[in-house]
Amino acid sequence: MKRQLLPALVLILALSGCGLGVGVESTPGPTATASPIPPPGYHLVWSDEFDGPDGSAPDPAKWNHSVGGNGWGNGELEYYSDSTQNAFLSNGMLVIQARHETVMGRDYTSARLNTIVHGQWKYGRFEIRAKLPNTQGIWPAFWLLPAEAHYGNWPASGEVDIMELIGSQPGRVYGTAHYGNPHQSTGTYYDLPTGQVFSDDFHIFSLEWKPGEIRWYVDGSLYQTVNSWFTSGGGPFPAPFDQEFYLILNVAVGGNWPGSPDSTSIFPQSLYVDYVRVYQESP
C-alpha cells in the first residue's frame, strides 16, 4: 500500500501532533463476533477487540498514529491526523473515518495507525474483521512493513498487503507481496459473488506467513499462495520475509492507484473494524 518506509521514531513522535476534536457517529453493530479461539496449531499473541468507551481514541498502548499530508509516496490527497474525528471507538469497534474537510492544505482528512514497538512479529497469522468503505477515490488497507530496513530501503526489505480495496472496485480486494530492487510484486485479488460489495457486511481478511510461504484468505477461503520471491539486499531466501514486521491500518483518499474522488464520491467514508488479531504457531 504505502510505498514510503518511515523511521519508527518519526512515526512514534507523531503521536503528539494535531488533535482536531471529537466526532462520534452511529456505527453498525457487527453480527455475533467469534471469540479469539486460535486456529489449529496457533496461539493468540496480540489482539485489539476495540471494547473501550465510545468516542475514545484507539488504545495508545497498541497503536501509534502516523500524522502528515505529504502524499505518502502514492500521490494521496488526505491529511492523516490523530484526531478522534478520524479514528475513534464506537459500539465495540474501531472506526477510521475519511472526511472531506480542509486541514493543513489538504482537502481530506483520515487516519493511519501502526503497531511499531507495540507489536512486531516474524511469521504468524494476521486477521481483521471489517466492513469496508465504498466510494470513488477511497483506499482502505491492512498491511505489514518491516520493523527495520534490514535489506535496504523500500522495496528491498519487503511489504505485505493483507487487504486493499479501491473504490472503483467495491466487490474486490487485493493481496500483494512487494520485494526486490527494482520493485517487484506478486499478487492477485478476491472477488465477492456478482452484485455483492465489501461495504454491505463484515468480512474476515487473513494472512498466514510461514518461512518460505505466504497465504491470503477471505472469510476462511484461500485465494492466493506465494512461495517465490527475492531481495536485492543480500539475504538468502526467504529474505526479505524473514524479519519482524509491524501492522498498519489506514484509509487513504485518492492516489495514483484508486484515482481522485469525483462528482459521484460521498463523504464521510468509514472503515469499521470489529477486531485485529495476531496468532503464532504453537511450539
C-alpha positions in Angstrom: 0.0 0.0 0.0 2.3 2.7 1.3 5.5 2.9 -0.6 7.2 5.2 1.9 9.0 3.4 4.8 9.5 6.0 7.6 11.7 5.6 10.6 9.9 4.3 13.6 10.9 7.3 15.7 9.3 9.7 13.4 6.0 7.8 13.5 6.0 7.5 17.2 6.7 11.2 17.7 3.7 11.9 15.5 1.6 10.8 18.5 1.8 14.3 19.9 0.5 16.1 16.7 -2.6 17.7 15.5 -5.6 16.9 17.7 -8.7 18.2 15.8 -11.6 17.5 18.2 -14.1 14.7 18.8 -16.6 13.2 16.5 -18.7 10.1 17.1 -21.1 8.6 14.5 -23.7 5.9 15.0 -21.9 2.7 13.9 -23.4 -0.5 12.7 -23.4 -3.4 15.2 -21.5 -6.3 13.9 -23.1 -9.7 13.8 -22.1 -12.1 16.5 -18.3 -11.9 16.8 -16.4 -15.2 17.3 -14.2 -15.3 20.4 -10.5 -15.3 19.7 -10.2 -19.1 19.5 -6.8 -19.9 17.9 -6.8 -21.8 14.7 -5.4 -25.3 15.0 -1.7 -25.2 15.7 -1.7 -21.4 16.7 -2.0 -19.4 19.8 -3.1 -15.8 20.2 -0.1 -13.4 20.8 -1.7 -9.9 20.3 -5.2 -8.5 19.7 -7.4 -5.5 19.9 -11.2 -6.0 20.3 -11.9 -2.3 20.5 -14.1 -2.5 23.6 -13.2 0.9 25.0 -15.6 3.8 25.7 -17.5 5.2 22.7 -15.7 8.3 21.3 -12.3 7.4 22.8 -9.1 7.2 20.8 -7.5 3.9 19.8 -5.5 2.3 22.6 -2.2 4.1 22.7 -0.6 1.1 24.2 -1.3 -0.8 21.0 -1.5 1.8 18.2 0.6 4.8 17.0 -0.7 7.5 14.7 1.1 8.5 11.6 0.5 12.2 11.0 1.0 14.2 7.9 -0.2 15.1 4.4 2.8 14.7 2.1 1.1 12.2 -0.3 2.9 9.2 1.3 4.7 8.3 -1.8 1.5 7.5 -3.6 0.1 10.9 -4.5 -2.6 10.6 -1.8 -4.8 13.6 -1.1 -5.6 13.2 2.7 -4.1 14.7 5.8 -3.6 11.9 8.3 -4.5 13.2 11.8 -4.5 11.9 15.3 -8.0 13.4 15.9 -10.9 11.4 17.3 -12.9 12.7 14.4 -10.8 10.4 12.2 -10.1 7.4 14.4 -12.4 6.5 17.4 -14.1 3.7 19.2 -17.8 3.1 18.8 -20.1 0.2 19.6 -17.2 -2.1 20.3 -15.4 -1.2 17.0 -12.7 1.0 15.7 -13.9 3.5 13.2 -11.4 5.1 10.8 -13.3 7.9 9.1 -12.2 9.8 5.9 -13.7 13.3 5.9 -14.0 16.0 3.2 -12.5 18.9 5.0 -9.5 21.2 4.6 -6.7 20.7 7.1 -3.1 21.7 6.7 -3.6 22.4 3.0 -5.3 19.1 2.2 -8.9 18.7 1.2 -9.5 15.4 3.1 -8.6 14.0 6.5 -8.3 10.4 7.6 -6.2 8.2 9.9 -3.3 5.8 9.6 -2.4 3.6 12.6 0.6 1.3 13.2 1.9 -1.1 15.8 5.5 -0.1 15.8 7.1 -1.1 19.2 3.7 -2.3 20.5 3.5 -5.2 18.1 6.2 -6.6 15.7 6.3 -10.2 14.6 8.3 -12.7 12.5 5.7 -15.1 11.0 2.2 -15.7 12.1 -1.5 -15.4 11.2 -2.8 -11.8 10.9 -6.6 -11.3 10.9 -9.0 -8.5 10.7 -12.8 -8.5 10.7 -14.0 -5.3 9.0 -16.6 -3.6 6.9 -15.0 -1.5 4.2 -15.9 1.9 2.8 -17.2 2.4 -0.7 -16.9 5.4 -2.9 -14.7 6.6 -5.8 -11.2 7.6 -4.6 -11.3 5.6 -1.3 -8.4 3.2 -0.5 -8.6 1.2 2.8 -5.7 -1.1 3.6 -4.4 -3.6 6.2 -0.8 -4.4 5.7 2.7 -5.1 7.0 6.0 -3.3 6.8 9.4 -4.3 8.2 10.4 -3.0 11.7 13.9 -2.4 10.4 15.1 -1.9 6.8 17.4 -4.9 7.2 17.9 -5.4 3.5 17.7 -1.8 2.5 15.1 0.8 1.7 11.7 0.0 0.2 11.1 -2.3 -1.5 14.2 -4.4 -0.8 13.1 -5.1 2.8 9.6 -6.1 1.8 6.0 -5.2 2.2 2.9 -7.5 2.5 -0.5 -6.1 1.7 -3.0 -8.3 3.5 -6.1 -6.4 2.2 -6.5 -3.4 -0.1 -9.6 -2.1 -1.8 -10.1 0.7 -4.2 -13.5 2.5 -4.5 -13.9 1.8 -8.2 -14.0 -1.9 -7.5 -16.1 -2.3 -4.3 -16.5 -6.0 -4.6 -12.8 -6.9 -5.0 -9.9 -6.9 -2.5 -6.2 -7.3 -3.3 -3.4 -9.2 -1.6 0.2 -8.5 -2.7 3.8 -9.1 -1.7 6.4 -6.4 -2.6 10.1 -7.0 -2.7 13.3 -6.6 -4.8 15.0 -3.5 -6.1 14.0 -2.5 -8.7 10.5 -3.1 -7.4 8.9 -6.5 -8.0 5.5 -7.7 -6.7 3.4 -10.8 -6.7 -0.3 -10.6 -6.0 -3.9 -11.2 -7.1 -7.4 -10.4 -6.0 -10.5 -11.9 -4.5 -14.0 -11.1 -5.8 -17.3 -11.4 -4.0 -20.1 -13.1 -5.9 -21.6 -10.8 -8.6 -23.6 -7.9 -7.1 -22.1 -8.1 -3.6 -19.7 -5.4 -2.2 -17.5 -5.3 0.8 -19.4 -2.3 2.2 -22.5 -4.4 2.7 -21.3 -6.6 5.6 -18.3 -7.6 7.7 -15.7 -9.9 6.3 -12.6 -11.6 7.7 -9.3 -10.9 5.9 -6.4 -13.2 7.0 -2.8 -13.8 6.1 -0.7 -16.8 7.1 3.0 -16.1 6.9 5.4 -19.0 7.3 9.1 -19.5 6.4 9.1 -19.5 2.6 5.3 -19.2 2.1 2.6 -16.6 2.5 -1.2 -17.3 2.1 -4.1 -14.9 1.7 -7.7 -15.7 2.8 -11.1 -14.0 2.7 -13.7 -15.5 5.1 -11.6 -18.6 5.5 -11.2 -19.2 1.7 -7.7 -19.4 0.5 -7.3 -17.4 -2.7 -3.5 -16.9 -3.1 -0.3 -18.7 -2.1 3.1 -17.1 -2.7 6.3 -19.0 -2.2 8.8 -17.4 -4.6 10.5 -14.0 -4.1 13.9 -12.5 -3.5 15.7 -9.5 -2.1 18.4 -7.3 -3.7 19.7 -6.6 -0.2 22.0 -9.6 0.1 20.0 -12.2 2.0 19.2 -15.8 1.0 15.6 -16.9 0.6 13.2 -16.4 2.4 14.6 -12.9 2.7 13.3 -10.3 3.0 10.3 -12.0 4.6 12.4 -13.4 7.5 12.4 -10.4 9.7 10.0 -8.8 12.1 7.2 -6.8 10.6 4.5 -4.4 12.1 0.9 -3.8 11.2 -0.6 -0.7 9.5 -4.3 0.1 9.2 -5.4 3.1 7.2 -7.9 4.7 4.9 -6.3 6.7 2.1 -8.2 9.2 -0.2 -7.0 9.5 -3.8 -3.7 8.4 -5.0 -2.0 7.0 -8.1 -3.9 3.7 -8.0 -7.5 4.5 -6.9 -7.6 7.9 -8.6 -9.2 11.0 -7.0 -12.7 11.4 -5.7 -15.2 12.8 -8.3 -18.7 14.1 -8.5 -20.1 10.7 -7.5 -18.0 10.4 -4.3 -19.7 10.6 -1.0 -18.1 11.6 2.3 -17.5 10.9 5.1 -16.5 7.3 4.5 -15.8 4.9 7.3 -13.9 1.7 7.8 -15.4 -0.3 10.7 -13.1 -2.8 12.4 -14.5 -5.4 14.7 -11.1 -6.8 15.8 -7.5 -7.2 14.8 -5.8 -10.5 16.0 -2.3 -11.9 15.6 -1.6 -15.6 16.1 1.7 -17.5 16.0 2.3 -21.2 15.6 2.5 -23.1 18.9 5.8 -24.7 19.9 
